């Protein structure tokens, strides 16, 4: 069955691998974050400050770090009316026993898997019809 965004729309999904390893960090504040990085994700809630960034850019004030993540992004932009993209990715990886960490932005979704599972994740998604394109970042 081809990889599709929805049951009603036969849309091929393209992904691009991200270069290098990433870390997921818990911070006490936003101090020390290098916002000039071409790719990072920052979230602030009433309970926490979280950062996903290249491992080489983890701020010195990091409280906790979960390292060795590799990522890929779903080539977008993705229309907000599309359904099932993240569910399809996560279910395929779950069936293969591959945990993931996902981040969504206004334009698309990013999927992170542990570095030692990257090739298995790639093979799993390619077998389902996903096309991996050369990295941009």
N, CA, C and O atoms as a Tinker XYZ file with bonds, in Angstrom:
   548  protein
     1  N      0.851000   -1.182000    0.000000    73     2
     2  CA     0.000000    0.000000    0.000000    64     1     3
     3  C      0.892000    1.238000    0.000000    63     2     4     5
     4  O      1.794000    1.319000    0.834000    81     3
     5  N      0.688000    2.198000   -0.885000    73     3     6
     6  CA     1.540000    3.385000   -0.928000    64     5     7
     7  C      1.335000    4.266000    0.289000    63     6     8     9
     8  O      0.254000    4.290000    0.877000    81     7
     9  N      2.374000    4.985000    0.661000    73     7    10
    10  CA     2.328000    5.915000    1.780000    64     9    11
    11  C      1.474000    7.101000    1.384000    63    10    12    13
    12  O      1.791000    7.779000    0.407000    81    11
    13  N      0.403000    7.371000    2.107000    73    11    14
    14  CA    -0.507000    8.463000    1.754000    64    13    15
    15  C     -0.771000    9.360000    2.951000    63    14    16    17
    16  O     -0.625000    8.939000    4.099000    81    15
    17  N     -1.159000   10.598000    2.675000    73    15    18
    18  CA    -1.492000   11.548000    3.726000    64    17    19
    19  C     -2.858000   11.249000    4.316000    63    18    20    21
    20  O     -3.042000   11.362000    5.528000    81    19
    21  N     -3.802000   10.877000    3.501000    73    19    22
    22  CA    -5.151000   10.544000    3.957000    64    21    23
    23  C     -5.668000    9.407000    3.095000    63    22    24    25
    24  O     -5.097000    9.092000    2.052000    81    23
    25  N     -6.743000    8.804000    3.537000    73    23    26
    26  CA    -7.344000    7.744000    2.723000    64    25    27
    27  C     -7.912000    8.299000    1.425000    63    26    28    29
    28  O     -7.940000    7.608000    0.408000    81    27
    29  N     -8.362000    9.546000    1.462000    73    27    30
    30  CA    -8.995000   10.115000    0.274000    64    29    31
    31  C     -8.007000   10.771000   -0.680000    63    30    32    33
    32  O     -8.355000   11.079000   -1.820000    81    31
    33  N     -6.787000   10.985000   -0.226000    73    31    34
    34  CA    -5.812000   11.680000   -1.067000    64    33    35
    35  C     -4.568000   10.819000   -1.220000    63    34    36    37
    36  O     -3.853000   10.591000   -0.245000    81    35
    37  N     -4.302000   10.347000   -2.410000    73    35    38
    38  CA    -3.135000    9.510000   -2.674000    64    37    39
    39  C     -1.927000   10.417000   -2.898000    63    38    40    41
    40  O     -1.572000   10.712000   -4.039000    81    39
    41  N     -1.306000   10.853000   -1.826000    73    39    42
    42  CA    -0.204000   11.804000   -1.878000    64    41    43
    43  C      1.066000   11.135000   -1.362000    63    42    44    45
    44  O      1.108000   10.685000   -0.217000    81    43
    45  N      2.074000   11.069000   -2.178000    73    43    46
    46  CA     3.356000   10.510000   -1.780000    64    45    47
    47  C      4.021000   11.448000   -0.781000    63    46    48    49
    48  O      3.989000   12.666000   -0.951000    81    47
    49  N      4.620000   10.883000    0.254000    73    47    50
    50  CA     5.287000   11.675000    1.284000    64    49    51
    51  C      6.791000   11.620000    1.067000    63    50    52    53
    52  O      7.379000   10.543000    0.965000    81    51
    53  N      7.402000   12.791000    0.997000    73    51    54
    54  CA     8.856000   12.905000    0.901000    64    53    55
    55  C      9.416000   13.361000    2.234000    63    54    56    57
    56  O      8.811000   14.178000    2.929000    81    55
    57  N     10.574000   12.828000    2.585000    73    55    58
    58  CA    11.281000   13.229000    3.803000    64    57    59
    59  C     12.712000   13.593000    3.464000    63    58    60    61
    60  O     13.260000   13.171000    2.446000    81    59
    61  N     13.299000   14.381000    4.337000    73    59    62
    62  CA    14.722000   14.715000    4.223000    64    61    63
    63  C     15.384000   14.441000    5.564000    63    62    64    65
    64  O     14.916000   14.913000    6.601000    81    63
    65  N     16.465000   13.687000    5.546000    73    63    66
    66  CA    17.224000   13.446000    6.769000    64    65    67
    67  C     17.856000   14.748000    7.231000    63    66    68    69
    68  O     18.231000   15.589000    6.413000    81    67
    69  N     17.971000   14.911000    8.531000    73    67    70
    70  CA    18.677000   16.048000    9.107000    64    69    71
    71  C     20.111000   15.619000    9.381000    63    70    72    73
    72  O     20.362000   14.484000    9.786000    81    71
    73  N     21.039000   16.521000    9.160000    73    71    74
    74  CA    22.450000   16.204000    9.406000    64    73    75
    75  C     22.754000   16.252000   10.904000    63    74    76    77
    76  O     22.239000   17.112000   11.619000    81    75
    77  N     23.578000   15.341000   11.366000    73    75    78
    78  CA    24.064000   15.365000   12.741000    64    77    79
    79  C     23.070000   14.856000   13.768000    63    78    80    81
    80  O     21.927000   14.512000   13.469000    81    79
    81  N     23.572000   14.827000   15.004000    73    79    82
    82  CA    22.757000   14.358000   16.120000    64    81    83
    83  C     22.121000   15.534000   16.849000    63    82    84    85
    84  O     22.641000   16.650000   16.853000    81    83
    85  N     20.972000   15.242000   17.469000    73    83    86
    86  CA    20.223000   16.234000   18.217000    64    85    87
    87  C     20.065000   15.783000   19.664000    63    86    88    89
    88  O     20.167000   14.597000   19.979000    81    87
    89  N     19.813000   16.754000   20.533000    73    87    90
    90  CA    19.538000   16.487000   21.938000    64    89    91
    91  C     18.209000   17.117000   22.314000    63    90    92    93
    92  O     17.828000   18.164000   21.791000    81    91
    93  N     17.514000   16.464000   23.228000    73    91    94
    94  CA    16.290000   17.001000   23.810000    64    93    95
    95  C     16.676000   17.434000   25.224000    63    94    96    97
    96  O     17.164000   16.629000   26.018000    81    95
    97  N     16.453000   18.713000   25.530000    73    95    98
    98  CA    16.944000   19.280000   26.778000    64    97    99
    99  C     15.834000   19.870000   27.629000    63    98   100   101
   100  O     14.858000   20.421000   27.120000    81    99
   101  N     16.008000   19.741000   28.930000    73    99   102
   102  CA    15.176000   20.465000   29.884000    64   101   103
   103  C     16.052000   21.580000   30.440000    63   102   104   105
   104  O     17.174000   21.335000   30.882000    81   103
   105  N     15.532000   22.809000   30.416000    73   103   106
   106  CA    16.297000   23.973000   30.837000    64   105   107
   107  C     15.599000   24.692000   31.981000    63   106   108   109
   108  O     14.395000   24.532000   32.181000    81   107
   109  N     16.356000   25.484000   32.729000    73   107   110
   110  CA    15.785000   26.318000   33.789000    64   109   111
   111  C     15.242000   27.618000   33.211000    63   110   112   113
   112  O     14.342000   28.232000   33.784000    81   111
   113  N     15.796000   28.038000   32.066000    73   111   114
   114  CA    15.370000   29.276000   31.410000    64   113   115
   115  C     15.812000   29.224000   29.945000    63   114   116   117
   116  O     16.420000   28.249000   29.504000    81   115
   117  N     15.503000   30.269000   29.214000    73   115   118
   118  CA    15.927000   30.352000   27.814000    64   117   119
   119  C     17.341000   30.912000   27.683000    63   118   120   121
   120  O     17.858000   31.034000   26.572000    81   119
   121  N     17.954000   31.244000   28.779000    73   119   122
   122  CA    19.304000   31.820000   28.753000    64   121   123
   123  C     20.311000   30.832000   28.160000    63   122   124   125
   124  O     20.329000   29.655000   28.518000    81   123
   125  N     21.134000   31.324000   27.261000    73   123   126
   126  CA    22.189000   30.514000   26.672000    64   125   127
   127  C     21.805000   29.771000   25.407000    63   126   128   129
   128  O     22.645000   29.093000   24.817000    81   127
   129  N     20.557000   29.882000   24.974000    73   127   130
   130  CA    20.141000   29.201000   23.750000    64   129   131
   131  C     20.671000   29.973000   22.546000    63   130   132   133
   132  O     20.517000   31.191000   22.463000    81   131
   133  N     21.292000   29.261000   21.623000    73   131   134
   134  CA    21.803000   29.873000   20.396000    64   133   135
   135  C     20.690000   29.857000   19.351000    63   134   136   137
   136  O     20.561000   28.909000   18.577000    81   135
   137  N     19.889000   30.922000   19.343000    73   135   138
   138  CA    18.759000   30.994000   18.420000    64   137   139
   139  C     19.190000   31.262000   16.979000    63   138   140   141
   140  O     18.341000   31.320000   16.089000    81   139
   141  N     20.485000   31.427000   16.733000    73   139   142
   142  CA    20.948000   31.616000   15.354000    64   141   143
   143  C     21.105000   30.286000   14.628000    63   142   144   145
   144  O     21.349000   30.270000   13.421000    81   143
   145  N     20.972000   29.186000   15.332000    73   143   146
   146  CA    21.058000   27.870000   14.707000    64   145   147
   147  C     19.982000   27.749000   13.634000    63   146   148   149
   148  O     18.855000   28.195000   13.849000    81   147
   149  N     20.302000   27.154000   12.478000    73   147   150
   150  CA    19.297000   27.029000   11.419000    64   149   151
   151  C     18.155000   26.076000   11.790000    63   150   152   153
   152  O     17.106000   26.095000   11.148000    81   151
   153  N     18.349000   25.249000   12.814000    73   151   154
   154  CA    17.301000   24.304000   13.174000    64   153   155
   155  C     17.339000   24.030000   14.667000    63   154   156   157
   156  O     18.287000   23.428000   15.170000    81   155
   157  N     16.310000   24.470000   15.373000    73   155   158
   158  CA    16.095000   24.125000   16.773000    64   157   159
   159  C     14.639000   24.359000   17.101000    63   158   160   161
   160  O     13.947000   25.101000   16.404000    81   159
   161  N     14.175000   23.724000   18.166000    73   159   162
   162  CA    12.790000   23.827000   18.591000    64   161   163
   163  C     12.791000   24.178000   20.067000    63   162   164   165
   164  O     13.429000   23.494000   20.867000    81   163
   165  N     12.086000   25.235000   20.435000    73   163   166
   166  CA    12.033000   25.696000   21.812000    64   165   167
   167  C     10.580000   25.783000   22.253000    63   166   168   169
   168  O      9.730000   26.280000   21.514000    81   167
   169  N     10.298000   25.306000   23.446000    73   167   170
   170  CA     8.945000   25.390000   24.000000    64   169   171
   171  C      9.019000   25.820000   25.461000    63   170   172   173
   172  O      9.902000   25.405000   26.212000    81   171
   173  N      8.074000   26.657000   25.830000    73   171   174
   174  CA     7.965000   27.101000   27.216000    64   173   175
   175  C      6.531000   26.866000   27.665000    63   174   176   177
   176  O      5.585000   27.292000   27.002000    81   175
   177  N      6.377000   26.191000   28.785000    73   175   178
   178  CA     5.063000   26.001000   29.385000    64   177   179
   179  C      5.140000   26.501000   30.818000    63   178   180   181
   180  O      6.183000   26.998000   31.244000    81   179
   181  N      4.066000   26.379000   31.557000    73   179   182
   182  CA     4.079000   26.759000   32.964000    64   181   183
   183  C      4.962000   25.869000   33.805000    63   182   184   185
   184  O      5.323000   26.230000   34.926000    81   183
   185  N      5.316000   24.706000   33.279000    73   183   186
   186  CA     6.123000   23.741000   34.037000    64   185   187
   187  C      7.557000   23.592000   33.551000    63   186   188   189
   188  O      8.405000   23.085000   34.285000    81   187
   189  N      7.845000   24.027000   32.316000    73   187   190
   190  CA     9.187000   23.713000   31.809000    64   189   191
   191  C      9.606000   24.594000   30.642000    63   190   192   193
   192  O      8.794000   25.258000   29.997000    81   191
   193  N     10.902000   24.567000   30.404000    73   191   194
   194  CA    11.522000   25.093000   29.195000    64   193   195
   195  C     12.147000   23.881000   28.516000    63   194   196   197
   196  O     12.960000   23.191000   29.129000    81   195
   197  N     11.790000   23.610000   27.276000    73   195   198
   198  CA    12.348000   22.475000   26.548000    64   197   199
   199  C     12.995000   22.956000   25.265000    63   198   200   201
   200  O     12.564000   23.935000   24.656000    81   199
   201  N     14.036000   22.249000   24.871000    73   199   202
   202  CA    14.788000   22.605000   23.679000    64   201   203
   203  C     15.188000   21.335000   22.951000    63   202   204   205
   204  O     15.665000   20.381000   23.566000    81   203
   205  N     14.993000   21.326000   21.635000    73   203   206
   206  CA    15.547000   20.287000   20.772000    64   205   207
   207  C     16.517000   21.023000   19.868000    63   206   208   209
   208  O     16.124000   21.938000   19.144000    81   207
   209  N     17.788000   20.630000   19.905000    73   207   210
   210  CA    18.813000   21.349000   19.152000    64   209   211
   211  C     19.934000   20.400000   18.756000    63   210   212   213
   212  O     20.033000   19.293000   19.286000    81   211
   213  N     20.790000   20.838000   17.813000    73   211   214
   214  CA    21.969000   20.028000   17.529000    64   213   215
   215  C     22.743000   19.791000   18.832000    63   214   216   217
   216  O     22.890000   20.701000   19.648000    81   215
   217  N     23.225000   18.582000   19.015000    73   215   218
   218  CA    23.911000   18.240000   20.263000    64   217   219
   219  C     25.102000   19.146000   20.545000    63   218   220   221
   220  O     25.454000   19.363000   21.704000    81   219
   221  N     25.718000   19.674000   19.504000    73   219   222
   222  CA    26.860000   20.571000   19.689000    64   221   223
   223  C     26.452000   21.929000   20.254000    63   222   224   225
   224  O     27.318000   22.705000   20.659000    81   223
   225  N     25.160000   22.232000   20.291000    73   223   226
   226  CA    24.684000   23.538000   20.757000    64   225   227
   227  C     23.881000   23.471000   22.057000    63   226   228   229
   228  O     23.156000   24.411000   22.380000    81   227
   229  N     24.001000   22.377000   22.801000    73   227   230
   230  CA    23.296000   22.271000   24.074000    64   229   231
   231  C     23.824000   23.351000   25.012000    63   230   232   233
   232  O     25.032000   23.434000   25.233000    81   231
   233  N     22.934000   24.186000   25.573000    73   231   234
   234  CA    23.392000   25.258000   26.465000    64   233   235
   235  C     24.053000   24.710000   27.731000    63   234   236   237
   236  O     23.717000   23.621000   28.196000    81   235
   237  N     24.981000   25.466000   28.272000    73   235   238
   238  CA    25.707000   25.011000   29.462000    64   237   239
   239  C     24.797000   24.870000   30.678000    63   238   240   241
   240  O     25.110000   24.102000   31.588000    81   239
   241  N     23.685000   25.586000   30.715000    73   239   242
   242  CA    22.764000   25.505000   31.844000    64   241   243
   243  C     21.719000   24.413000   31.729000    63   242   244   245
   244  O     20.697000   24.466000   32.413000    81   243
   245  N     21.949000   23.433000   30.888000    73   243   246
   246  CA    20.996000   22.350000   30.666000    64   245   247
   247  C     20.818000   21.524000   31.951000    63   246   248   249
   248  O     21.800000   21.075000   32.542000    81   247
   249  N     19.566000   21.327000   32.377000    73   247   250
   250  CA    19.283000   20.537000   33.574000    64   249   251
   251  C     19.320000   19.039000   33.277000    63   250   252   253
   252  O     19.889000   18.258000   34.039000    81   251
   253  N     18.709000   18.655000   32.169000    73   251   254
   254  CA    18.681000   17.254000   31.737000    64   253   255
   255  C     18.835000   17.230000   30.233000    63   254   256   257
   256  O     18.328000   18.100000   29.525000    81   255
   257  N     19.550000   16.212000   29.753000    73   255   258
   258  CA    19.755000   16.067000   28.308000    64   257   259
   259  C     19.538000   14.623000   27.896000    63   258   260   261
   260  O     20.098000   13.706000   28.495000    81   259
   261  N     18.732000   14.429000   26.881000    73   259   262
   262  CA    18.547000   13.122000   26.236000    64   261   263
   263  C     19.204000   13.263000   24.867000    63   262   264   265
   264  O     18.660000   13.915000   23.976000    81   263
   265  N     20.362000   12.656000   24.705000    73   263   266
   266  CA    21.179000   12.841000   23.505000    64   265   267
   267  C     21.002000   11.692000   22.515000    63   266   268   269
   268  O     20.263000   10.739000   22.760000    81   267
   269  N     21.704000   11.814000   21.393000    73   267   270
   270  CA    21.811000   10.777000   20.356000    64   269   271
   271  C     20.519000   10.546000   19.580000    63   270   272   273
   272  O     20.147000    9.403000   19.316000    81   271
   273  N     19.835000   11.629000   19.217000    73   271   274
   274  CA    18.662000   11.552000   18.355000    64   273   275
   275  C     19.061000   11.948000   16.945000    63   274   276   277
   276  O     19.862000   12.864000   16.757000    81   275
   277  N     18.516000   11.275000   15.969000    73   275   278
   278  CA    18.654000   11.652000   14.558000    64   277   279
   279  C     17.265000   11.973000   14.050000    63   278   280   281
   280  O     16.274000   11.408000   14.514000    81   279
   281  N     17.202000   12.886000   13.091000    73   279   282
   282  CA    15.890000   13.323000   12.663000    64   281   283
   283  C     15.702000   13.387000   11.166000    63   282   284   285
   284  O     16.655000   13.334000   10.389000    81   283
   285  N     14.446000   13.503000   10.787000    73   283   286
   286  CA    14.088000   13.774000    9.408000    64   285   287
   287  C     12.830000   14.618000    9.413000    63   286   288   289
   288  O     12.024000   14.551000   10.341000    81   287
   289  N     12.673000   15.402000    8.383000    73   287   290
   290  CA    11.481000   16.235000    8.297000    64   289   291
   291  C     10.655000   15.834000    7.094000    63   290   292   293
   292  O     11.166000   15.466000    6.036000    81   291
   293  N      9.356000   15.921000    7.307000    73   291   294
   294  CA     8.400000   15.637000    6.244000    64   293   295
   295  C      8.361000   16.873000    5.364000    63   294   296   297
   296  O      8.051000   17.968000    5.832000    81   295
   297  N      8.677000   16.694000    4.084000    73   295   298
   298  CA     8.741000   17.836000    3.182000    64   297   299
   299  C      7.367000   18.493000    3.087000    63   298   300   301
   300  O      6.374000   17.836000    2.774000    81   299
   301  N      7.322000   19.764000    3.355000    73   299   302
   302  CA     6.076000   20.526000    3.352000    64   301   303
   303  C      6.163000   21.642000    2.338000    63   302   304   305
   304  O      7.030000   21.617000    1.466000    81   303
   305  N      5.285000   22.616000    2.435000    73   303   306
   306  CA     4.344000   22.755000    3.542000    64   305   307
   307  C      3.182000   21.773000    3.441000    63   306   308   309
   308  O      2.766000   21.365000    2.356000    81   307
   309  N      2.678000   21.413000    4.618000    73   307   310
   310  CA     1.539000   20.512000    4.716000    64   309   311
   311  C      0.294000   21.321000    5.059000    63   310   312   313
   312  O      0.311000   22.137000    5.981000    81   311
   313  N     -0.754000   21.098000    4.335000    73   311   314
   314  CA    -2.017000   21.783000    4.576000    64   313   315
   315  C     -2.580000   21.329000    5.925000    63   314   316   317
   316  O     -2.502000   20.147000    6.260000    81   315
   317  N     -3.139000   22.247000    6.689000    73   315   318
   318  CA    -3.713000   21.903000    7.991000    64   317   319
   319  C     -4.901000   20.949000    7.873000    63   318   320   321
   320  O     -5.268000   20.302000    8.854000    81   319
   321  N     -5.496000   20.853000    6.709000    73   319   322
   322  CA    -6.626000   19.956000    6.501000    64   321   323
   323  C     -6.193000   18.508000    6.291000    63   322   324   325
   324  O     -7.024000   17.604000    6.375000    81   323
   325  N     -4.913000   18.271000    6.022000    73   323   326
   326  CA    -4.438000   16.902000    5.847000    64   325   327
   327  C     -4.515000   16.169000    7.174000    63   326   328   329
   328  O     -4.227000   16.742000    8.225000    81   327
   329  N     -4.900000   14.920000    7.126000    73   327   330
   330  CA    -4.971000   14.107000    8.339000    64   329   331
   331  C     -4.195000   12.816000    8.137000    63   330   332   333
   332  O     -4.063000   12.322000    7.017000    81   331
   333  N     -3.691000   12.286000    9.221000    73   331   334
   334  CA    -3.103000   10.962000    9.196000    64   333   335
   335  C     -1.624000   10.862000    8.911000    63   334   336   337
   336  O     -1.079000    9.760000    8.961000    81   335
   337  N     -0.941000   11.961000    8.612000    73   335   338
   338  CA     0.479000   11.869000    8.269000    64   337   339
   339  C      1.296000   11.412000    9.470000    63   338   340   341
   340  O      2.014000   10.415000    9.391000    81   339
   341  N      1.192000   12.132000   10.575000    73   339   342
   342  CA     1.958000   11.778000   11.764000    64   341   343
   343  C      1.515000   10.425000   12.318000    63   342   344   345
   344  O      2.338000    9.643000   12.795000    81   343
   345  N      0.218000   10.156000   12.254000    73   343   346
   346  CA    -0.291000    8.859000   12.719000    64   345   347
   347  C      0.291000    7.713000   11.891000    63   346   348   349
   348  O      0.666000    6.676000   12.438000    81   347
   349  N      0.364000    7.899000   10.596000    73   347   350
   350  CA     0.901000    6.850000    9.731000    64   349   351
   351  C      2.384000    6.616000   10.017000    63   350   352   353
   352  O      2.825000    5.471000   10.125000    81   351
   353  N      3.150000    7.698000   10.138000    73   351   354
   354  CA     4.576000    7.565000   10.456000    64   353   355
   355  C      4.770000    6.850000   11.791000    63   354   356   357
   356  O      5.533000    5.889000   11.890000    81   355
   357  N      4.076000    7.330000   12.803000    73   355   358
   358  CA     4.279000    6.767000   14.139000    64   357   359
   359  C      3.797000    5.319000   14.228000    63   358   360   361
   360  O      4.417000    4.512000   14.921000    81   359
   361  N      2.711000    4.977000   13.545000    73   359   362
   362  CA     2.233000    3.592000   13.615000    64   361   363
   363  C      3.190000    2.638000   12.917000    63   362   364   365
   364  O      3.417000    1.528000   13.399000    81   363
   365  N      3.756000    3.057000   11.787000    73   363   366
   366  CA     4.728000    2.202000   11.098000    64   365   367
   367  C      5.965000    1.971000   11.969000    63   366   368   369
   368  O      6.466000    0.850000   12.069000    81   367
   369  N      6.446000    3.040000   12.594000    73   367   370
   370  CA     7.621000    2.908000   13.460000    64   369   371
   371  C      7.283000    2.095000   14.709000    63   370   372   373
   372  O      8.103000    1.297000   15.163000    81   371
   373  N      6.099000    2.284000   15.266000    73   371   374
   374  CA     5.694000    1.512000   16.443000    64   373   375
   375  C      5.629000    0.021000   16.121000    63   374   376   377
   376  O      6.073000   -0.810000   16.913000    81   375
   377  N      5.077000   -0.313000   14.959000    73   375   378
   378  CA     5.006000   -1.722000   14.557000    64   377   379
   379  C      6.395000   -2.339000   14.431000    63   378   380   381
   380  O      6.568000   -3.540000   14.642000    81   379
   381  N      7.388000   -1.511000   14.084000    73   379   382
   382  CA     8.766000   -1.995000   13.969000    64   381   383
   383  C      9.519000   -1.903000   15.296000    63   382   384   385
   384  O     10.702000   -2.238000   15.360000    81   383
   385  N      8.843000   -1.450000   16.352000    73   383   386
   386  CA     9.480000   -1.344000   17.664000    64   385   387
   387  C     10.457000   -0.194000   17.775000    63   386   388   389
   388  O     11.420000   -0.273000   18.538000    81   387
   389  N     10.226000    0.878000   17.026000    73   387   390
   390  CA    11.143000    2.025000   17.010000    64   389   391
   391  C     10.462000    3.222000   17.676000    63   390   392   393
   392  O      9.523000    3.788000   17.117000    81   391
   393  N     10.933000    3.614000   18.879000    73   391   394
   394  CA    10.362000    4.791000   19.534000    64   393   395
   395  C     10.697000    6.064000   18.761000    63   394   396   397
   396  O     11.708000    6.124000   18.061000    81   395
   397  N      9.848000    7.073000   18.890000    73   395   398
   398  CA    10.099000    8.336000   18.206000    64   397   399
   399  C      9.775000    9.509000   19.106000    63   398   400   401
   400  O      9.093000    9.380000   20.122000    81   399
   401  N     10.283000   10.647000   18.703000    73   399   402
   402  CA     9.980000   11.934000   19.321000    64   401   403
   403  C      9.580000   12.832000   18.167000    63   402   404   405
   404  O     10.341000   12.975000   17.210000    81   403
   405  N      8.400000   13.443000   18.232000    73   403   406
   406  CA     7.908000   14.257000   17.119000    64   405   407
   407  C      7.772000   15.718000   17.523000    63   406   408   409
   408  O      7.431000   16.035000   18.662000    81   407
   409  N      8.043000   16.596000   16.571000    73   407   410
   410  CA     7.840000   18.034000   16.730000    64   409   411
   411  C      7.097000   18.514000   15.495000    63   410   412   413
   412  O      7.472000   18.195000   14.367000    81   411
   413  N      6.046000   19.279000   15.720000    73   411   414
   414  CA     5.300000   19.846000   14.598000    64   413   415
   415  C      5.483000   21.353000   14.573000    63   414   416   417
   416  O      5.535000   22.004000   15.617000    81   415
   417  N      5.579000   21.893000   13.379000    73   415   418
   418  CA     5.684000   23.329000   13.196000    64   417   419
   419  C      4.498000   23.794000   12.354000    63   418   420   421
   420  O      3.628000   22.997000   12.004000    81   419
   421  N      4.469000   25.053000   12.041000    73   419   422
   422  CA     3.387000   25.588000   11.229000    64   421   423
   423  C      3.335000   24.906000    9.865000    63   422   424   425
   424  O      2.251000   24.667000    9.333000    81   423
   425  N      4.508000   24.588000    9.293000    73   423   426
   426  CA     4.553000   24.068000    7.926000    64   425   427
   427  C      4.662000   22.555000    7.801000    63   426   428   429
   428  O      4.283000   21.996000    6.772000    81   427
   429  N      5.180000   21.871000    8.845000    73   427   430
   430  CA     5.437000   20.450000    8.647000    64   429   431
   431  C      5.669000   19.728000    9.966000    63   430   432   433
   432  O      5.456000   20.295000   11.037000    81   431
   433  N      6.105000   18.477000    9.884000    73   431   434
   434  CA     6.414000   17.642000   11.040000    64   433   435
   435  C      7.864000   17.176000   10.962000    63   434   436   437
   436  O      8.413000   16.965000    9.880000    81   435
   437  N      8.463000   17.022000   12.134000    73   435   438
   438  CA     9.818000   16.500000   12.263000    64   437   439
   439  C      9.751000   15.268000   13.150000    63   438   440   441
   440  O      9.097000   15.282000   14.192000    81   439
   441  N     10.424000   14.207000   12.737000    73   439   442
   442  CA    10.449000   12.958000   13.485000    64   441   443
   443  C     11.884000   12.680000   13.899000    63   442   444   445
   444  O     12.804000   12.762000   13.085000    81   443
   445  N     12.067000   12.351000   15.172000    73   443   446
   446  CA    13.388000   12.001000   15.692000    64   445   447
   447  C     13.339000   10.585000   16.235000    63   446   448   449
   448  O     12.387000   10.196000   16.911000    81   447
   449  N     14.384000    9.818000   15.928000    73   447   450
   450  CA    14.562000    8.468000   16.457000    64   449   451
   451  C     15.976000    8.383000   17.000000    63   450   452   453
   452  O     16.843000    9.163000   16.605000    81   451
   453  N     16.211000    7.453000   17.892000    73   451   454
   454  CA    17.559000    7.285000   18.422000    64   453   455
   455  C     18.520000    6.950000   17.272000    63   454   456   457
   456  O     18.163000    6.236000   16.335000    81   455
   457  N     19.730000    7.477000   17.364000    73   455   458
   458  CA    20.714000    7.346000   16.282000    64   457   459
   459  C     20.937000    5.894000   15.883000    63   458   460   461
   460  O     21.095000    5.595000   14.700000    81   459
   461  N     20.953000    4.991000   16.856000    73   459   462
   462  CA    21.201000    3.583000   16.529000    64   461   463
   463  C     20.007000    2.904000   15.853000    63   462   464   465
   464  O     20.109000    1.751000   15.435000    81   463
   465  N     18.878000    3.609000   15.743000    73   463   466
   466  CA    17.689000    3.061000   15.085000    64   465   467
   467  C     17.355000    3.767000   13.783000    63   466   468   469
   468  O     16.362000    3.441000   13.133000    81   467
   469  N     18.192000    4.746000   13.394000    73   467   470
   470  CA    17.888000    5.555000   12.216000    64   469   471
   471  C     17.742000    4.714000   10.952000    63   470   472   473
   472  O     16.766000    4.878000   10.221000    81   471
   473  N     18.679000    3.828000   10.679000    73   471   474
   474  CA    18.603000    3.036000    9.444000    64   473   475
   475  C     17.406000    2.095000    9.459000    63   474   476   477
   476  O     16.776000    1.877000    8.424000    81   475
   477  N     17.088000    1.538000   10.620000    73   475   478
   478  CA    15.904000    0.679000   10.714000    64   477   479
   479  C     14.638000    1.498000   10.465000    63   478   480   481
   480  O     13.716000    1.026000    9.800000    81   479
   481  N     14.589000    2.718000   10.995000    73   479   482
   482  CA    13.436000    3.591000   10.763000    64   481   483
   483  C     13.319000    3.937000    9.284000    63   482   484   485
   484  O     12.229000    3.922000    8.712000    81   483
   485  N     14.437000    4.241000    8.690000    73   483   486
   486  CA    14.434000    4.598000    7.266000    64   485   487
   487  C     13.937000    3.436000    6.416000    63   486   488   489
   488  O     13.089000    3.620000    5.543000    81   487
   489  N     14.460000    2.249000    6.667000    73   487   490
   490  CA    14.034000    1.059000    5.917000    64   489   491
   491  C     12.539000    0.800000    6.108000    63   490   492   493
   492  O     11.839000    0.468000    5.151000    81   491
   493  N     12.056000    0.949000    7.327000    73   491   494
   494  CA    10.641000    0.727000    7.634000    64   493   495
   495  C      9.760000    1.675000    6.835000    63   494   496   497
   496  O      8.769000    1.252000    6.240000    81   495
   497  N     10.114000    2.944000    6.819000    73   495   498
   498  CA     9.291000    3.936000    6.128000    64   497   499
   499  C      9.437000    3.834000    4.609000    63   498   500   501
   500  O      8.469000    4.049000    3.879000    81   499
   501  N     10.625000    3.512000    4.133000    73   499   502
   502  CA    10.809000    3.321000    2.682000    64   501   503
   503  C      9.998000    2.124000    2.194000    63   502   504   505
   504  O      9.448000    2.151000    1.093000    81   503
   505  N      9.924000    1.070000    3.015000    73   503   506
   506  CA     9.146000   -0.109000    2.635000    64   505   507
   507  C      7.663000    0.228000    2.515000    63   506   508   509
   508  O      6.914000   -0.463000    1.825000    81   507
   509  N      7.251000    1.287000    3.187000    73   507   510
   510  CA     5.853000    1.724000    3.129000    64   509   511
   511  C      5.638000    2.783000    2.073000    63   510   512   513
   512  O      4.540000    3.329000    1.965000    81   511
   513  N      6.672000    3.090000    1.281000    73   511   514
   514  CA     6.516000    4.019000    0.174000    64   513   515
   515  C      7.054000    5.413000    0.376000    63   514   516   517
   516  O      6.992000    6.231000   -0.542000    81   515
   517  N      7.590000    5.717000    1.566000    73   515   518
   518  CA     8.141000    7.045000    1.790000    64   517   519
   519  C      9.429000    7.208000    0.986000    63   518   520   521
   520  O     10.220000    6.272000    0.871000    81   519
   521  N      9.633000    8.399000    0.434000    73   519   522
   522  CA    10.827000    8.701000   -0.345000    64   521   523
   523  C     11.731000    9.614000    0.472000    63   522   524   525
   524  O     11.295000   10.669000    0.934000    81   523
   525  N     12.975000    9.218000    0.650000    73   523   526
   526  CA    13.955000   10.048000    1.361000    64   525   527
   527  C     14.791000   10.815000    0.357000    63   526   528   529
   528  O     15.424000   10.221000   -0.516000    81   527
   529  N     14.794000   12.114000    0.477000    73   527   530
   530  CA    15.550000   13.011000   -0.391000    64   529   531
   531  C     16.830000   13.457000    0.328000    63   530   532   533
   532  O     16.936000   13.295000    1.543000    81   531
   533  N     17.800000   14.015000   -0.404000    73   531   534
   534  CA    19.040000   14.473000    0.245000    64   533   535
   535  C     18.759000   15.542000    1.301000    63   534   536   537
   536  O     17.800000   16.302000    1.173000    81   535
   537  N     19.591000   15.603000    2.343000    73   535   538
   538  CA    19.381000   16.585000    3.407000    64   537   539
   539  C     19.609000   18.025000    2.919000    63   538   540   541
   540  O     20.348000   18.279000    1.969000    81   539
   541  N     18.944000   18.943000    3.611000    73   539   542
   542  CA    19.151000   20.363000    3.359000    64   541   543
   543  C     19.899000   21.019000    4.511000    63   542   544   545
   544  O     20.699000   21.926000    4.285000    81   543
   545  N     19.658000   20.583000    5.728000    73   543   546
   546  CA    20.300000   21.173000    6.918000    64   545   547
   547  C     21.427000   20.287000    7.368000    63   546   548
   548  O     22.100000   20.596000    8.351000    81   547
